[in-house]
Amino acid sequence: MTRTLHFLLYSAAIAFYAALASSAFAGPYTTNAIADVFVATGPTGNLGNNNYGGGGALAVAASGLPNGEFQSVIKFDLTGARDAFDAQYGVGQWSVESVSLQLSSSPHNNAIYNNVAAGVFGVSLMGNNSWTEGTGTAGIPTGDGVTFNTLQSTFISGAADQGLGTFAFDGSTSGAHGYSLTLSPGLSADVLAGDDASLRLFAADNSVSYLFSSRSSASSAPELIVTAVPEPSCLALVALALGSVWLKRWQ
C-alpha cells in the first residue's frame, strides 16, 4: 500500500468514525419541574399579594386583559442532567447543545383566569432561585409563597436575569408544545454545574393568555429537555482509536 493511499484511507477512517461516534453519543435528558407557581395582579391589583403555588395550572397573560396580568415561575433541578452527561462522556468532557421547554396547554376552568388567547410570551432565566412555591390555589389563595408583588420587588433583577427568547402561542387548550430556548451563558452554566434553574414566563404582547399544566399534573408537567455533545477533543480521541483499529485490519 502506497503512502498516499495509506494517508487517504486513514483520513477517511477518522472522518467516518468521528461521525459514527458523534451519532452514538447524542441523546437528550428530560427533567420535570421541582417547583412552579403562577402569580397575578387581578383586575385592579387586588390579587398582587396572593400565592397560587399549589394549583393544577400555570398562566401567562397580558396586563391589559380583563382579569389582569399573570406570570409564572418554574424551577428545574439540573443535577440529574449533569450526572447523566458526566457518566456518558466523562467529567468536563461535554458541552450543552440545546435546551427546550415543554408545556402542555390546559383548558380554562376557573373564573380567575383570562380567556385563553393566542399571542407572544417571553422566557427569562432568573438570577435568584430562592423563591418559595407556596400552597395557594386558584380557588383558595394563600400568602405562604411568592406573590406577584414579591416576584417583582425581590426576585427579578435586570442585571442578573437573562432572556431566553420570545415564543408564539397558538391559542390551543390542549396538546404539548416545545420551545427551544436561547442558550444563554447562565443557562449553560447551570446545566454544567447541576444547579437549579428558575424560568420566568411573562407576556410579550398585549393579547396573550396562555394556560398550561403545572407540576401537580404528573402526565403533563412542565419539562426541560437538555441535549449535550462531547467535547471535540474527546470525540477526536474516540475516532482516532477506532480509525486506527480499522486501518490495522487492512494493512
Secondary structure, 3 states (H helix, E strand, C coil): CCHHHHHHHHHHHHHHHHHHHHHHHCCEEEEEEEEEEEEECCCCCCCCCCEECCCCEEEEECCCCCCCCEEEEEEEECHHHHHHHHHHHCCCCEEEEEEEEEEEECCCCCCCCCCCECEEEEEEECCCCCCCCCCCCCCCCECCCCCHHHHHHHHCCCCCCEEEEEEEECCCCCCEEEEECCCCHHHHHHHHHCCEEEEEEEECCCCCEEEEECCCCHHHCCEEEEEEEECHHHHHHHHHHHHHHHHHHHC
